[in-house]
Amino acid sequence: MLRVIFACVHNAGRSQMAAAFFNQLADPQKAQAISAGTEPGERVHPEVQAVMQEIGIDLSHAKPRKLTEDLAKDAQLLITMGCGDKCPYVPGLRRGDWPLRDPKGLPAEEVRAIRDEVKHRVAELIHNEAVS
């Protein structure tokens, strides 16, 4: 079972979208994703919830959480979301970085574009890891 962590600073936007798409698109018998952040926010950004709801993914109950050693212990892959020097590092995990804009406070059209880019990258990851 491949376990992927999608991480950003506040775990309130990009990483939440990525984990939701991954868990929707990947074979649950082969892979699972979680999301976390180095400095978790209080809630998922409302603009992120709104654009995900438009495509039938409900993030209203998703809660940002801290990336801890315990949370990462069973993971094999860490994908960070363009958070620069604030991106987490977890020893022993393969790592990738997706340089994506933070959707916080952006107009809906821009958040939709980020959402669509996240979905595209997740689908490509699933294909490359052969977990569809």
Secondary structure, 3 states (H helix, E strand, C coil): CEEEEEEECCCCCHHHHHHHHHHHHCCCCCEEEEEEECCCCCCCCHHHHHHHHCCCCCCCCCCCCECCHHHHCCCCEEEECCCHHHCCCCCCCEEEECCCCCCCCCCHHHHHHHHHHHHHHHHHHHHHHCCC
